[in-house]
Amino acid sequence: MRVLLVEDNERLAEFVAAGLRNAGFVVDTFTTLADSDAAFEAAPYHAVILDLGLPDGDGLHLLKSFRTRGSNCPVLVLTARDGITDRVTGLNAGADDYLLKPFAMEELVARLRAILRRPGAALSVLLSLGNLSFDTIGREVRVGGELVAMPRREVEMLEQLLRRAGKVVPKRSLEEGLYGFDDEVSSNTVEVLVSRLRKRLQQTSAKVTVHTLRGIGYMLVDGAP
């Protein structure tokens, strides 16, 4: 899950980004309306966390712009504006939720996942295929009911494939979902990660297979390799 974080307080942005990454999200952080808008146009985001007081304007203008362009990407407003009128204005402008500063990181993650679980949004609580299941809240992978330890990147790759099980997931789509603008991505980064995930699944006797469609992408299917 790739998240756009719009926050001009550098220290807070680093704290939030670190917490989101620990929770399994890919995060791109920007501090201005202009840069955030350009990023939103350039990459496919599953959600936006939006501060309102930004150096070049009010974050509500960016939110209204998203909605005017027809985007239904979930937006969680993160701000110090605590008046009822401010909250109502934000929600009426198209925000999906509103969290006041200061806040607990656990609550931010919980609220983000909650809006992603709403009808039509990106997140389901439990994904499964064959004898493999993935708890998107606890970030736990199980094979035959047994918990499997798996590095974060492999978990993120598995989640993307599970969400489109039985369908081809283009390599470019995987790159955009797994890596932010600041991540170093070589021409074979995805191939290497798929290879590691495939070996991990084989070691755990998972009855699912990752197929490679050369020049196109990858597909997770039910059945042992």
C-alpha positions as CSV (number, residue, x, y, z in Angstrom):
1,M,0.0,0.0,0.0
2,R,1.5,3.3,-1.1
3,V,0.7,6.4,0.9
4,L,1.2,10.1,0.1
5,L,2.2,12.0,3.3
6,V,1.8,15.8,3.0
7,E,3.4,17.4,6.1
8,D,5.7,20.4,6.4
9,N,6.9,19.7,9.9
10,E,10.1,17.7,9.1
11,R,10.4,16.0,12.5
12,L,6.7,15.0,12.6
13,A,6.9,13.8,9.0
14,E,9.8,11.6,9.8
15,F,8.0,10.2,12.8
16,V,4.8,9.5,10.8
17,A,6.7,8.0,7.8
18,A,8.7,5.7,10.0
19,G,5.5,4.5,11.8
20,L,3.7,3.9,8.5
21,R,6.6,1.9,7.1
22,N,6.7,-0.2,10.3
23,A,3.0,-0.9,9.7
24,G,3.8,-2.1,6.1
25,F,3.1,1.0,4.0
26,V,5.3,2.5,1.3
27,V,5.5,6.3,2.0
28,D,6.3,9.3,-0.1
29,T,6.6,12.6,1.9
30,F,6.2,16.1,0.6
31,T,6.0,19.5,2.3
32,T,4.2,21.7,-0.2
33,L,0.9,21.7,-2.2
34,A,2.7,22.0,-5.5
35,D,5.1,19.0,-4.9
36,S,2.3,16.9,-3.4
37,D,0.0,17.6,-6.3
38,A,2.7,16.6,-8.8
39,A,3.4,13.4,-6.9
40,F,-0.3,12.5,-6.8
41,E,-0.4,12.9,-10.6
42,A,2.7,10.8,-11.1
43,A,2.1,7.8,-8.8
44,P,-0.8,5.5,-7.9
45,Y,-1.6,6.1,-4.2
46,H,-3.9,4.1,-2.1
47,A,-4.4,6.9,0.5
48,V,-3.3,10.4,1.4
49,I,-2.5,11.8,4.8
50,L,-2.9,15.6,4.5
51,D,-1.8,18.4,6.8
52,L,-3.8,21.6,6.3
53,G,-1.3,24.3,7.2
54,L,1.3,24.2,4.4
55,P,3.9,26.8,3.3
56,D,2.2,27.5,0.0
57,G,-1.4,27.3,1.0
58,D,-4.2,25.5,2.7
59,G,-4.3,21.7,2.3
60,L,-8.1,21.9,1.8
61,H,-7.4,23.4,-1.7
62,L,-5.4,20.3,-2.6
63,L,-8.2,18.0,-1.2
64,K,-10.8,19.9,-3.2
65,S,-8.7,19.6,-6.3
66,F,-8.4,15.8,-5.9
67,R,-12.2,15.5,-5.6
68,T,-12.8,17.9,-8.5
69,R,-10.7,15.7,-10.7
70,G,-12.8,12.7,-9.8
71,S,-10.3,11.0,-7.5
72,N,-11.9,8.9,-4.7
73,C,-8.5,8.1,-3.1
74,P,-9.1,8.0,0.7
75,V,-7.8,11.2,2.5
76,L,-7.0,11.4,6.2
77,V,-6.7,15.0,7.3
78,L,-4.0,15.5,10.0
79,T,-4.1,18.9,11.6
80,A,-4.0,21.1,14.7
81,R,-7.3,22.8,13.8
82,D,-9.6,21.6,16.5
83,G,-12.8,23.6,16.0
84,I,-16.0,21.9,15.0
85,T,-16.3,24.2,12.1
86,D,-12.9,23.2,10.8
87,R,-13.7,19.5,11.1
88,V,-17.0,19.9,9.3
89,T,-15.4,22.0,6.6
90,G,-12.7,19.4,6.0
91,L,-15.2,16.5,5.9
92,N,-17.5,18.4,3.5
93,A,-14.5,19.1,1.3
94,G,-14.1,15.4,0.8
95,A,-11.9,14.1,3.7
96,D,-12.6,10.6,4.8
97,D,-11.4,11.1,8.3
98,Y,-10.0,13.8,10.5
99,L,-7.3,13.3,13.2
100,L,-6.1,16.1,15.5
101,K,-2.6,16.7,16.6
102,P,-1.1,15.6,18.8
103,F,-2.0,12.0,18.2
104,A,-0.8,8.4,18.9
105,M,0.8,6.6,15.9
106,E,-1.3,3.5,16.7
107,E,-4.5,5.6,16.2
108,L,-3.2,7.0,12.9
109,V,-2.5,3.6,11.6
110,A,-5.8,2.2,12.8
111,R,-7.7,5.1,11.2
112,L,-5.8,4.8,7.9
113,R,-6.6,1.1,7.8
114,A,-10.2,1.7,8.6
115,I,-10.8,4.1,5.7
116,L,-9.0,1.6,3.4
117,R,-11.4,-1.1,4.5
118,R,-14.5,0.9,3.5
119,P,-16.5,-0.4,0.5
120,G,-14.7,0.4,-2.7
121,A,-11.4,1.0,-0.9
122,A,-8.2,-1.0,-1.2
123,L,-7.9,-3.0,2.0
124,S,-9.5,-6.3,3.0
125,V,-9.0,-7.7,6.5
126,L,-8.1,-11.2,5.4
127,L,-6.6,-12.4,2.1
128,S,-6.3,-16.1,1.4
129,L,-5.4,-18.5,-1.4
130,G,-4.9,-22.2,-1.2
131,N,-3.5,-23.0,2.3
132,L,-2.0,-19.5,2.6
133,S,-3.7,-16.5,4.4
134,F,-2.6,-13.0,5.2
135,D,-4.0,-10.8,8.0
136,T,-3.7,-7.2,6.6
137,I,-4.1,-5.7,10.1
138,G,-1.7,-7.8,12.0
139,R,0.6,-8.2,8.9
140,E,0.8,-11.9,9.6
141,V,1.3,-14.6,7.0
142,R,0.1,-18.2,7.8
143,V,0.5,-21.4,5.8
144,G,-1.9,-24.2,6.9
145,G,-2.6,-22.1,10.0
146,E,1.0,-21.9,11.0
147,L,2.6,-18.4,11.4
148,V,5.4,-17.8,8.9
149,A,8.2,-15.2,9.5
150,M,8.7,-13.2,6.4
151,P,10.7,-9.9,5.7
152,R,8.7,-6.8,5.1
153,R,9.3,-6.4,1.4
154,E,8.3,-10.0,0.7
155,V,5.1,-9.5,2.7
156,E,4.3,-6.4,0.7
157,M,5.0,-8.3,-2.6
158,L,2.8,-11.2,-1.4
159,E,0.0,-8.8,-0.5
160,Q,0.0,-7.2,-3.9
161,L,-0.1,-10.6,-5.6
162,L,-2.8,-11.9,-3.3
163,R,-5.1,-8.9,-3.9
164,R,-5.1,-9.8,-7.6
165,A,-4.7,-13.6,-7.3
166,G,-5.3,-15.3,-10.6
167,K,-4.6,-12.2,-12.5
168,V,-1.5,-10.8,-14.1
169,V,0.2,-8.0,-12.1
170,P,2.4,-6.0,-14.3
171,K,6.0,-5.5,-13.2
172,R,5.6,-1.7,-13.3
173,S,2.5,-1.9,-11.0
174,L,4.5,-3.9,-8.5
175,E,7.4,-1.4,-8.6
176,E,5.0,1.5,-8.0
177,G,3.2,-0.2,-5.1
178,L,6.4,-1.4,-3.4
179,Y,8.8,1.4,-3.7
180,G,8.6,5.2,-3.1
181,F,10.4,8.0,-5.0
182,D,13.4,7.8,-2.6
183,D,14.0,4.1,-2.9
184,E,16.7,2.8,-5.2
185,V,15.2,0.5,-7.7
186,S,17.4,-1.3,-10.3
187,S,16.1,-3.1,-13.5
188,N,16.0,-6.4,-11.7
189,T,14.8,-5.4,-8.2
190,V,11.4,-6.9,-8.7
191,E,12.7,-10.1,-10.2
192,V,15.1,-10.6,-7.3
193,L,12.2,-10.0,-4.8
194,V,9.9,-12.4,-6.6
195,S,12.6,-15.1,-6.6
196,R,13.1,-14.7,-2.8
197,L,9.3,-14.8,-2.2
198,R,9.0,-17.9,-4.4
199,K,11.7,-19.7,-2.5
200,R,10.1,-18.7,0.8
201,L,6.8,-20.1,-0.2
202,Q,8.3,-23.3,-1.3
203,Q,10.1,-23.7,2.0
204,T,6.9,-23.3,3.9
205,S,5.0,-25.8,1.7
206,A,2.5,-23.2,0.7
207,K,0.1,-24.5,-2.0
208,V,0.3,-21.4,-4.1
209,T,2.6,-20.6,-7.1
210,V,4.0,-17.4,-8.4
211,H,4.1,-17.6,-12.2
212,T,6.3,-15.3,-14.3
213,L,5.0,-14.0,-17.6
214,R,8.1,-12.8,-19.3
215,G,7.9,-9.2,-20.4
216,I,4.5,-8.8,-18.8
217,G,4.4,-9.4,-15.0
218,Y,3.6,-12.0,-12.4
219,M,0.6,-14.0,-11.3
220,L,-0.2,-15.8,-8.0
221,V,-2.3,-19.0,-8.5
222,D,-3.8,-21.7,-6.3
223,G,-1.8,-24.9,-6.3
224,A,1.7,-26.2,-5.4
225,P,4.5,-25.5,-7.9
